[in-house]
Amino acid sequence: MVWRIEITNTAKKQLAKLDHQVQSEIVRYLRERICTEEDPRRYGAPLRKELAGRWKYRVGSYRLICEIQDEKILVLVLMVGHRSKVYDKG
């Protein structure tokens, strides 16, 4: 099964502010791991409290906050940021 990846405008802006090497690592992670995985939850972890229902993925020191929509076979990237700051935006 191939999962579709969509990135919100907010996440696109956050991604664009990162170093080009980090951007490449994140895009490669989404393409090689998440898109091709039978269950994208395998590499992520569920979030709690205010972000309950969303999933996080670790790419080095950066985190992707995503929503997994099983009915659409879609992983929606909501936020991208350094692990020390990304959770403050939720």
C-alpha positions in Angstrom: 0.0 0.0 0.0 1.3 3.5 -0.8 0.4 6.3 1.5 -0.1 9.8 0.1 1.8 12.6 1.9 0.4 16.1 2.0 2.0 19.0 3.7 0.0 22.0 5.0 1.0 25.5 4.1 2.2 26.1 7.7 4.4 23.0 7.6 5.8 24.0 4.2 6.8 27.4 5.6 8.4 25.8 8.6 10.3 23.3 6.4 11.5 26.1 4.0 13.2 27.8 7.0 15.3 24.8 7.8 18.8 24.0 6.4 18.7 22.4 2.9 20.3 19.2 4.2 17.7 18.9 6.9 14.9 19.6 4.4 16.3 16.8 2.2 16.5 14.3 5.1 12.9 15.0 6.0 11.6 14.7 2.5 13.6 11.5 2.0 12.2 10.1 5.3 8.7 10.8 4.2 9.2 9.2 0.7 11.3 6.2 1.7 9.7 5.2 5.1 6.2 6.6 5.4 4.9 6.5 1.8 5.9 2.9 1.3 5.0 1.5 4.8 1.9 -0.7 5.2 1.1 1.1 8.5 2.7 4.6 8.9 2.2 4.3 12.6 5.1 1.8 12.7 7.8 4.6 12.7 5.9 7.2 14.7 4.5 7.6 18.2 1.1 8.9 19.3 0.9 12.3 21.0 -1.0 13.1 24.1 -2.8 16.0 25.8 -3.5 18.9 23.5 -2.1 17.0 20.5 -3.9 13.8 21.1 -5.0 12.0 17.9 -1.8 13.2 16.1 1.4 11.4 15.5 5.1 12.4 15.7 7.9 11.2 13.6 11.6 11.8 14.5 14.1 12.8 11.9 17.3 13.6 13.7 16.7 16.5 16.1 13.5 17.5 14.2 9.9 16.4 14.6 7.1 16.1 12.2 3.6 16.4 13.7 1.1 14.6 11.5 -2.5 13.5 11.2 -3.0 10.0 9.8 -6.3 9.7 7.8 -6.8 5.9 7.2 -9.9 6.4 5.1 -8.0 8.5 2.6 -4.7 6.6 2.9 -3.1 10.0 3.7 -0.5 11.3 6.1 -1.0 15.0 6.6 2.1 16.9 7.9 0.8 19.7 10.1 4.0 21.0 11.7 7.8 20.6 11.3 10.3 21.9 13.8 13.2 21.3 16.1 12.3 19.0 19.0 12.8 21.7 21.6 10.2 24.0 20.0 7.7 22.1 17.8 5.4 21.0 20.7 4.9 24.6 21.9 3.0 25.4 18.7 0.3 22.7 19.2 
